[in-house]
Amino acid sequence: MNLRPQHELTQKETDRGMQLTLWEGLATEVMNTLTGSTFLVAIALLMNATNLQIGLLAALPTLTNIFQLISIWLVRTYNNRRLVSVIFSIAARIPLMSIGIIIVLTGQMNISLLFGLLFLYYLCGSIAGPSWNSWMKDLIPDKIMASYFARRSGNNQVLNMILGLTIAFALDYTRKNFPGFELNTYGTMYTIAGFVGLCGVILLSKVPEPQSTLANENIFQLFKRPMNDSNFRGLMIFNSLWVFAMNIATPFFTVFLMKSMGFSIAYVVGLSILSQLSSILMIRLWGKFADRYSNKTVIAINAPLYILCLIGWCFVGIYTKLYANLFLLAIIHIAMGVATAGINQSLINIGLKLAPANYSMVYLSVKNIITAFFSAMGPLAGGLLADFFEKRSLTVNAEWIGPRFNKVLHVISLHEWNFLFLIGAFLALIALEFLVAVKEKGEVEKDLVMKVMRSSIRNNLKERYLVGHLISWHDQLWGMLRRRSGKERLESRKPDISPE
C-alpha cells in the first residue's frame, strides 16, 4: 500500500480523492452511530452508571485531544499526514471491536474496562484527527470547502437517521422480549462498528495527499504561533466558552428523557432523527451562505436560536400529558437541528479558513487542544451539578381560584437536569459576546445576510416553512403592530358622521 504524498495532484486525482472521502465519511458514520452518544448513554445507564460517570464518558472524546501534540510531532518527523492518519485510525478501531467481542463472549462488561477501552479509542482518534484535518485542507479547494463539507455532513446525517432509528427499534424489541440479551445486542453493535470503521480506513488510505512541509521550528514555538495571533486567539476564546456551555447541558438530554421522562430509546432516537432531518434540510443552505458571506455570520444567526432551545428544555416535563411534552420536544429538536447545522459546520470551516496554510495543522491542533479542555470540563461540571441539584428543585405555578373553577398552571419546574439546561443557556449567552472580536475575510453584516436569506427562503417553500418565520418573526410582529397602530391613527382622524 503506497501511502507517500504527491508533489502535485491532477484535477482527476483531486476529484477522486474527494469522492472517496465522502464514502469514507459514510463508513465512519456507521461506526459513530453504533457507538454514539445516545447508545453510549443507554449502555451506561444499563450498567447503572452515575451522573458523574456519564459526564466522564461524554468528556472522553475531547479530554484525549491534548494528545494531538503527538500528531504534530509525528507529521513533522515523517512528513506524511496520510500515514499518521491511517495507522492511528486502524488503532482506534481495535478497542471498539474488543468491547464488542468481550461482551458477546462473556455477556458482561465492567464499567472500568469500558472506560479504558474507550479511552484508547478516543486517544488514537485524537492523534489521527489533526493530520486528517490538515490533509483535507490541502486537498479540497477553499472556494467549495464549506459546501463540500456540508454535503459530506448531510450524507452522514441521512445515514445516521436511518440506521439510528432501526437500531433503536431493535434495542427496544430486545429489551421487551429478551431482556437478558440487551447487553449482548450492544456488544454486537460495537463489533460491527469496529469492522465497518476498518473498511472506512481502507477507503481513506486510497485518498491522495498533496505534499506539505511543516515548519521546522521548536514544537513549543509552534504552539505559541496561534496564541500570538490575536484574531485566531479570539476564535479560540469564543469556541472554548461555547463548547463549555453546550457540554454542561447537551450530554444529559438523553439521561433526562430516559430517567426523568421515562422515554424508551426509540422515542429518544426518534426525536434525535427529527433534529437531524431539519439539519439535513438546512446544512447545504448554511454551507452556501457561509461560502458566499462568512461562517461568522452563520454562527451569529444560529447561536441565539440554540440558546432559546436550551431554555425551552426547562419547560419539558411540566405538562402531565405525553403528547404535550412530545410536541414541545419536537419543536425544540427541529430548531436545534436548524441551529446546529449552521454552528457546527461553521466552527470547523472558520478554523480552517483562519489558519495559515503553512501552519494549518499547528493552528487547528492548538485550537482543538484548548477547546477540548473546556469541552471536557463541561460534562464533568454538568455531572457534578446534576448530583448537587438531585435533591433540590424550583417550581413556579400560576394559580386561579374562583367560586366555580380552580386551576393551577405549571409555569416552570426546575430539578436536577433542568438546572443544567438553564445554566448552559446563560453561559452560552456570555460566550456569544466574544464572537464579535473575531474577524473573517469576506464577512458580511448579519442583517444583510438575513435579508438575502428571507428572499431565498421565499423562493423555496420547503425551507421557508422550516426557518422562514424563525429568522423574521420579530419583523413580522413589529410590522403587524405598526399596521394596527397606523390604522388606529387613521380611524381617529376620520370626521364623526354618525347621526345625532
C-alpha positions in Angstrom: 0.0 0.0 0.0 1.5 3.3 -1.2 0.9 6.0 1.4 3.5 8.5 0.3 2.3 12.1 -0.5 2.5 13.5 -4.0 4.1 16.8 -5.1 1.2 17.7 -7.3 -2.3 16.4 -7.8 -4.2 16.4 -11.1 -7.8 17.6 -11.1 -8.9 14.0 -11.7 -6.9 12.8 -8.7 -8.4 15.6 -6.5 -12.0 14.7 -7.6 -11.4 11.0 -6.9 -10.0 11.8 -3.5 -13.0 14.0 -2.6 -15.4 11.2 -3.8 -13.5 8.6 -1.7 -13.6 10.9 1.3 -17.4 11.0 1.0 -17.6 7.2 1.1 -15.1 7.1 3.9 -17.3 9.5 5.8 -20.3 7.2 5.5 -18.3 4.2 6.8 -17.1 6.3 9.8 -20.7 7.5 10.4 -21.9 3.9 10.7 -19.2 3.4 13.4 -20.0 6.6 15.2 -23.8 5.9 15.1 -23.5 2.5 16.6 -21.2 3.8 19.4 -22.5 7.3 19.6 -23.7 9.4 22.5 -27.3 8.1 22.6 -26.4 4.5 22.6 -23.4 5.1 24.8 -25.5 6.7 27.4 -28.0 3.9 27.1 -25.4 1.2 27.8 -24.0 3.3 30.7 -27.5 3.5 32.2 -27.9 -0.3 31.7 -24.7 -0.6 33.7 -26.1 1.7 36.5 -23.6 4.5 35.8 -23.8 7.6 38.0 -24.2 11.2 36.6 -20.5 11.8 37.1 -19.6 8.7 35.3 -21.9 9.6 32.4 -20.3 13.1 32.4 -16.8 11.4 32.2 -17.9 9.2 29.3 -19.1 12.4 27.5 -15.8 14.1 28.3 -13.5 11.3 27.0 -13.7 12.3 23.2 -12.4 15.8 24.0 -10.3 15.0 27.0 -8.0 13.0 24.9 -7.5 15.8 22.4 -4.5 17.0 24.4 -2.6 14.2 22.7 -2.9 15.9 19.4 0.6 17.3 20.1 1.8 13.8 19.3 0.3 14.1 15.8 2.2 17.3 15.2 5.5 15.7 16.2 4.8 12.6 14.0 3.9 14.7 10.9 6.9 16.9 11.3 9.2 13.9 11.8 7.8 11.8 8.8 6.2 14.5 6.7 3.3 12.1 5.9 -0.1 13.0 7.1 -1.9 10.1 5.4 0.4 7.6 7.0 -0.2 9.0 10.5 -4.0 9.3 9.9 -4.4 5.7 8.5 -2.2 4.0 11.2 -3.9 5.6 14.1 -7.4 5.2 12.6 -6.7 1.5 12.4 -5.5 1.5 16.0 -8.7 3.4 17.1 -11.0 0.7 15.7 -9.4 -2.2 17.6 -10.7 -1.1 21.1 -14.2 -0.9 19.7 -14.1 -4.4 18.4 -12.6 -5.5 21.7 -15.5 -4.1 23.6 -17.9 -5.9 21.3 -16.1 -9.2 21.4 -15.8 -9.2 25.2 -19.5 -8.5 25.7 -20.6 -11.2 23.1 -18.3 -13.9 24.6 -18.8 -13.2 28.3 -22.2 -11.5 28.3 -20.9 -8.7 30.6 -18.8 -5.6 30.8 -17.0 -3.9 33.6 -17.5 -0.1 33.7 -13.8 0.5 34.4 -12.8 -1.7 31.4 -15.3 0.2 29.2 -13.7 3.5 30.2 -10.2 2.1 29.5 -11.0 0.8 26.0 -13.0 3.9 25.1 -10.0 6.0 26.2 -7.7 4.1 23.8 -10.3 4.5 21.0 -10.6 8.3 21.5 -6.8 8.7 22.1 -5.9 7.1 18.8 -8.7 9.1 17.1 -7.3 12.3 18.6 -3.9 11.6 17.1 -5.3 10.8 13.7 -7.6 13.8 13.6 -5.1 16.8 13.1 -3.3 15.1 10.3 -6.6 14.4 8.6 -7.8 18.0 9.0 -4.6 19.4 7.5 -4.7 16.8 4.7 -8.3 17.7 3.8 -7.5 21.5 3.9 -4.9 21.0 1.2 -7.0 18.5 -0.8 -10.3 20.4 -1.0 -10.3 23.9 -2.8 -11.1 26.8 -0.5 -13.9 28.1 -2.7 -16.0 24.9 -2.3 -14.8 23.8 1.2 -17.9 24.8 3.1 -20.4 23.4 0.6 -18.3 20.2 0.2 -18.3 19.5 4.0 -21.9 20.4 4.1 -22.7 17.8 1.5 -20.5 15.2 3.4 -22.2 16.0 6.7 -25.6 15.9 5.1 -25.0 12.4 3.6 -23.7 11.3 7.0 -26.8 12.6 8.8 -29.2 10.8 6.4 -27.3 7.5 7.1 -27.3 8.3 10.9 -31.0 8.9 10.8 -32.0 5.7 9.1 -29.5 3.4 10.9 -30.1 5.0 14.3 -33.9 4.5 14.2 -33.5 0.9 13.0 -31.1 0.1 15.9 -33.4 1.9 18.4 -36.4 -0.2 17.5 -34.2 -3.4 17.6 -33.0 -2.4 21.1 -36.5 -1.7 22.4 -37.7 -5.0 20.9 -34.8 -6.9 22.6 -35.4 -5.1 25.9 -39.1 -6.0 26.0 -38.9 -9.6 24.7 -35.4 -10.7 25.5 -34.2 -8.5 28.4 -31.3 -10.9 29.2 -29.7 -10.3 25.8 -29.8 -6.4 25.8 -26.2 -6.1 26.7 -25.2 -8.7 24.0 -27.0 -6.5 21.5 -24.7 -3.6 22.3 -21.8 -6.0 22.1 -22.8 -6.9 18.5 -23.2 -3.2 17.7 -19.6 -2.5 18.8 -18.2 -5.4 16.9 -19.9 -4.3 13.7 -18.8 -0.7 14.3 -15.2 -1.7 14.5 -15.3 -3.8 11.4 -17.1 -1.1 9.3 -14.7 1.5 10.7 -11.8 -0.6 9.4 -13.4 -0.6 5.9 -13.6 3.2 6.1 -9.8 3.3 6.8 -9.2 1.2 3.7 -11.0 3.8 1.6 -9.2 6.6 3.4 -5.8 5.0 2.5 -6.7 5.4 -1.2 -7.2 9.2 -0.9 -4.2 11.1 -2.4 -2.3 13.5 -0.2 -0.7 16.7 -1.6 2.9 17.2 -0.4 3.2 19.6 2.5 6.0 20.6 4.8 5.5 21.6 8.4 7.8 24.4 9.5 11.0 23.2 11.2 10.6 25.1 14.5 10.7 24.1 18.1 7.3 22.5 18.9 6.7 24.9 21.8 7.5 27.9 19.4 5.0 26.4 17.0 2.5 26.2 19.8 2.9 29.9 20.6 2.1 31.0 17.0 -1.7 30.6 17.2 -1.7 32.1 20.7 0.1 35.2 19.4 -2.4 35.6 16.5 -5.0 37.9 18.1 -7.8 37.0 15.6 -7.3 33.3 15.9 -7.0 33.7 19.7 -10.4 35.4 19.7 -11.8 32.4 17.8 -10.4 30.0 20.4 -11.8 32.0 23.3 -15.3 32.0 21.8 -15.1 28.4 20.7 -13.9 27.3 24.2 -16.6 29.1 26.1 -19.3 28.0 23.7 -18.4 24.3 23.9 -18.1 24.5 27.7 -21.6 26.0 27.9 -23.0 23.4 25.4 -21.5 20.4 27.1 -22.8 21.3 30.6 -26.2 20.5 29.2 -26.3 18.5 25.9 -24.7 15.2 27.2 -27.6 14.9 29.7 -30.5 15.3 27.2 -30.7 11.6 26.8 -30.3 10.9 30.5 -33.2 13.4 31.2 -35.5 11.8 28.7 -34.8 8.2 29.7 -34.6 8.6 33.5 -36.8 11.6 34.3 -39.4 11.3 31.5 -39.3 7.5 31.2 -38.9 7.5 27.4 -37.8 4.4 25.6 -34.7 4.6 23.4 -36.9 4.6 20.3 -38.5 7.9 21.5 -35.1 9.4 22.2 -33.6 8.4 18.8 -36.9 9.4 17.0 -36.5 13.0 18.4 -32.9 13.0 17.5 -33.8 12.0 14.0 -36.3 14.8 13.8 -33.4 17.2 14.7 -31.2 15.6 12.1 -33.9 15.9 9.4 -34.1 19.7 9.9 -30.3 19.8 10.0 -30.1 17.8 6.7 -32.6 20.2 5.0 -30.6 23.2 6.2 -26.9 22.2 6.2 -26.3 22.8 2.5 -28.1 26.1 2.6 -25.9 27.2 5.5 -22.9 25.9 3.6 -23.8 28.1 0.6 -24.3 31.2 2.7 -21.0 30.5 4.6 -19.1 30.3 1.2 -20.9 33.4 -0.1 -20.8 35.6 3.0 -19.0 34.2 6.1 -19.0 31.5 8.7 -19.1 34.0 11.5 -22.4 35.4 10.2 -23.9 32.0 10.0 -22.9 31.4 13.7 -24.3 34.8 14.7 -27.7 33.9 13.2 -27.9 30.4 14.7 -26.4 30.7 18.2 -29.3 32.7 19.7 -31.7 30.2 18.3 -29.8 27.3 20.0 -29.8 29.3 23.3 -33.6 29.6 23.1 -33.7 25.8 22.6 -31.7 25.2 25.8 -34.2 27.5 27.7 -37.1 25.5 26.1 -35.7 22.3 27.7 -36.5 23.8 31.1 -40.2 23.6 30.3 -40.1 19.9 29.2 -41.9 17.8 31.8 -44.2 20.4 33.3 -47.1 19.0 31.3 -49.0 15.9 32.5 -50.0 14.8 29.0 -47.4 12.9 27.0 -48.5 14.4 23.7 -47.9 18.0 25.1 -44.4 17.2 26.1 -43.7 15.4 22.8 -45.0 18.4 20.9 -42.7 20.8 22.8 -39.7 18.4 22.3 -40.5 18.1 18.6 -40.3 21.9 18.3 -37.1 22.1 20.3 -35.4 19.4 18.3 -36.4 20.9 14.9 -35.0 24.3 16.0 -31.9 22.6 17.4 -31.3 20.8 14.1 -31.5 24.1 12.2 -29.1 25.8 14.6 -26.5 23.1 14.9 -26.4 22.6 11.1 -25.0 26.1 10.8 -23.0 26.4 14.0 -21.0 23.1 14.0 -20.0 23.3 10.3 -19.2 27.0 10.5 -17.0 26.5 13.6 -15.0 23.9 11.6 -14.8 26.0 8.5 -13.8 29.2 10.2 -10.9 27.4 11.9 -9.7 26.0 8.6 -10.1 29.4 7.0 -8.3 31.5 9.6 -5.4 29.0 9.9 -2.4 29.9 7.7 -1.6 27.3 5.0 1.9 26.5 6.2 0.8 26.2 9.9 -2.7 24.9 9.5 -2.0 21.7 11.3 -0.4 23.5 14.3 -3.2 26.1 14.4 -6.0 23.6 14.2 -4.3 21.3 16.7 -3.8 24.1 19.3 -7.4 25.1 18.8 -8.6 21.6 19.3 -6.5 21.0 22.4 -7.6 24.2 24.1 -11.3 23.8 23.2 -11.1 20.1 24.1 -10.1 21.1 27.7 -13.2 23.3 28.1 -15.3 20.8 26.2 -14.3 18.0 28.6 -14.8 20.2 31.7 -18.4 20.8 30.6 -19.9 17.4 31.1 -17.8 16.8 34.2 -19.2 20.1 35.7 -22.6 19.0 34.4 -22.4 15.7 36.2 -21.4 17.3 39.5 -24.1 20.0 39.2 -26.7 17.2 38.4 -25.7 15.4 41.6 -25.9 18.7 43.5 -29.4 19.6 42.2 -30.7 16.0 42.5 -32.4 16.8 45.8 -33.2 20.4 45.0 -36.0 21.9 42.9 -37.6 25.1 42.0 -41.3 25.3 41.0 -43.2 28.3 39.8 -47.0 28.0 39.4 -49.8 30.3 38.5 -53.0 29.5 40.4 -56.6 30.7 39.7 -59.2 30.3 42.5 -62.8 31.0 41.8 -66.3 30.0 43.0 -66.8 27.6 40.1 -63.4 26.9 38.7 -59.9 26.3 40.2 -56.8 25.8 38.1 -53.1 25.5 38.8 -50.9 26.3 35.8 -47.3 25.0 36.0 -45.2 27.8 34.6 -41.8 26.2 35.2 -40.4 23.3 37.2 -36.6 23.0 37.6 -34.9 20.0 39.1 -31.6 18.1 38.6 -31.1 18.2 34.8 -33.3 21.2 34.1 -31.0 23.4 36.1 -28.2 22.3 33.8 -30.1 23.5 30.7 -30.7 26.9 32.2 -27.1 27.3 33.3 -25.9 26.2 29.9 -28.1 28.8 28.2 -26.8 31.6 30.4 -23.1 30.7 29.8 -23.8 30.4 26.0 -25.2 33.9 26.0 -22.0 35.1 27.6 -19.8 33.2 25.1 -21.7 34.8 22.2 -20.3 38.2 23.2 -16.8 37.1 22.4 -17.7 36.2 18.7 -17.7 40.0 17.9 -13.9 40.1 18.3 -13.4 37.5 15.6 -12.7 38.9 12.1 -13.2 36.8 9.0 -12.3 37.7 5.4 -15.4 38.5 3.3 -17.5 39.0 6.4 -20.9 40.5 5.7 -23.2 42.1 8.3 -25.8 39.7 9.8 -28.8 41.9 9.0 -27.9 42.0 5.3 -27.5 38.2 5.1 -30.8 37.7 6.9 -32.5 39.9 4.2 -30.9 37.8 1.5 -32.0 34.6 3.3 -35.6 35.8 3.5 -35.6 36.3 -0.2 -34.0 32.9 -0.9 -36.4 31.2 1.5 -39.4 32.7 0.0 -38.4 31.0 -3.3 -38.1 27.6 -1.6 -41.3 26.6 0.1 -39.8 23.7 1.9 -37.1 25.8 3.5 -39.5 28.6 4.1 -41.6 26.6 6.5 -38.6 25.4 8.3 -36.8 28.7 9.1 -38.7 31.5 7.4 -40.6 32.5 10.4 -37.7 31.7 12.8 -35.5 34.4 11.3 -38.2 37.0 10.7 -40.7 36.6 13.4 -39.7 39.8 15.1 -40.0 41.8 11.9 -43.5 40.3 11.3 -44.6 41.2 14.8 -43.5 44.8 14.6 -45.0 45.1 11.1 -48.3 44.0 12.5 -48.1 46.4 15.4 -47.2 49.3 13.1 -50.0 48.5 10.7 -52.5 48.3 13.5 -51.2 51.5 15.1 -51.4 53.3 11.7 -54.9 52.0 11.2 -56.0 53.3 14.6 -54.5 56.7 13.9 -56.3 56.9 10.6 -59.6 56.0 12.3 -59.1 58.7 14.9 -58.6 61.3 12.2 -61.9 60.5 10.4 -64.7 63.0 10.9 -67.6 61.9 13.1 -70.6 61.4 10.7 -72.7 59.3 13.0 -76.3 60.6 13.4 -77.1 62.5 16.5 
